[in-house]
Amino acid sequence: MNGFFEFQFYLFSLLAVASALLFVTRKNPVPAALWLVNVMFALAGLYVMLDAPFIGAIQVLVYAGAIMVVFVFVVMLLNLGHSEISDLRSLGSRLGAGLVGIALLANLLVAQRNRLPRVPSSPASDNVVEPVAASLFTDYLVAFELTSLVLLVAVIGAVLLAKKRVQA
C-alpha cells in the first residue's frame, strides 16, 4: 500500500470513528442521525478503497439514503426534541467542518493527479450486479420481502404513536 492510499485509509477511518463518537453523544436524534449518515459515507469510502465499488454505492444508496431518510422522517413525525442549530453555528464547528472539507478536497485533487490506469478485466467479471440481484430475488426473496414488511409496520406504528400523542 503506497502512502496516498494509506493516508486515505486513515482519513476515512478517522472520519468514521469521530462521526460515530459524535453520533452516540448527541442528545437530539436529528443531529445524531446526520452524524450516522456521515459514518455511512466514510464506510462507503473504505469499501471503494477495498475494490468493492458496488458495495460502496449500495452503502450510500440503501443505508445513507433510504433507511436514514425513513429514520429522520419518523423522528420528525414523532417530534422528538428541538433543533441544535445554535450548536452547529459555533466557531469551532465551522472551523472543523472547513478543515475536513479542505482535507477531502486535497485528497480528491491528489487522487485525480495520481490516477492509476485501469487494468482491463475479463467481460464476465465486470457484471457484479447480476449475481447479487439473482441471489437476492431467488434465494433470499422471502427474507427481502419480510424485511420490507417489517419496515412498513415500523412506519405505520410510528404514525399511530404520533397520532395518539397529538390527540392526548
N, C-alpha and C positions, 0 to 999 in steps of 0.2 A: 504494500500500500504506500503510495507516494505521499508527500507532505500535504498536498492540496486535499486529497480525499480524507486524510486523517483529520485535517482541520474541519472539513465538512462534517465528519462523523461527530467530532467533539462539539461542534456548534449546534447541530440538530439534537444531540443528546442533552446538552446543557439547556437548550430551549425547552425540550420535553420535560426534563426534571423540574426546572424552575416553574414552568407553567402548571405542572401537576401540584407542586407545593402551593402555588397561588390558588389553584382550584380548591384544594381541601381547606384552605384557611379563610376563604370568603364566607361571610355571614349571609349575604344576599345570594339567592340562587341564580339570578340573571348574570352577574359578572362571573360567577363560578362556571356557568355553562359556557361563557365565552372563553374562559381560560381552558376549559376542556376541549373546545374546538381548536385552540392553539396547540394543545397536546396532540390532537389528531393530525394536524398539518405537519408537525415535527416528525411524528411516526411515519407519515406518508413519505417525507423526505428521506428517512432512513430506509424505507422499503425500496425506494428508487435507487438509492446508493447500493443496495444489495442485489441489483439487477432484477428487481421484481416490479417493473413499472405498472403492470396490471393491478397488482395488489395495492400499490400506492394510490392509483386512481380510484379503486374501489373504496379504499380507506377514506378518501376525501368525499367521494360521492355518497356513500352509504352512511358512514358514521358522522363526519363533519357536516354533511349536507342534510340528509333526510332525518336521521334519528335526532340530531341536535335541534333541528327546526321543530320537530314534534315536541321535544323536551321543553324548549323555550316557549312554544305555543301553550303547552299545558301549564307551565309556571305563570305565564302572563294571564291565562284564563283563571287560574286559582288566585291571582293577585297576591302572591307571596312576597311581601316586603316592598320596600321603597328602593328607588334607584340610588346607586352610589356615584352619581355624576360628580359630586364635589371631590370624591377620592380620585377620579380619573383626570381631574383638571390640575392636579398639583404639579409643581415644577419637577419633582423627582420622577413622576410618571411620564411626563413629556420627555424629559432627558433620557430616561431608559428606553422609551419607545423610539426615540431618534437614534440612539446608539444601536439598537437591534436592527432598525431599518438600514442604517449605514453599513453594518456588518453583512446583512443579507444582500445588499446591493453590491458591495465589494466582492462577495462570494460569487454572485451572478456574473460580474464582469470578468473575474479570473476564470470561471468555468467557460465563458464564451471565448476567451483568449486561448485557453489550453484545451479546446475541444479536441478529443481524440477521434481519429477516423473510425467510422463504423465498420466492424468486421462483418463481412457477408455471412449469412447463415442459410441453412437449407430452407426451402419453402415450407416444408412440413412443420418446422419449429416456430415459424412466425405466428401462426394462429394459436394464441393461448386462450382465447375466449371460448372457442368451440368446446374443448374438453370440459371446461368449468361449467358452461351452460348445459351441456348434455348431462353431466353428472347431477347438476342442481335440479333439472327438470325431469329426471328419470329416477335415479336412486334416492334422492332427498326431497322429492316433491311434497310428500306428506309433512315432513318437518318444516319445509319452507312455508307451506300453507298454514300450518299450526302457528308458526311464528307471526304471520300476518294477522291471524285471528286474535292472538294474544295482544298484539299492539292495538288492534281495533277495540277490543274490550277495555284496554287501559285508557284509551282516549275517551270512550263513552263513559267509563267510571269517573274520569276527571271532570267531564262535563256535568255529570249528575252531582258530584260533590260540590262543584262551583255553584250549581243551581240551588242546592239546599242552603249553602252559605248566604246567598243573596236573599232568599225568602225568609230566613230566620231573623 
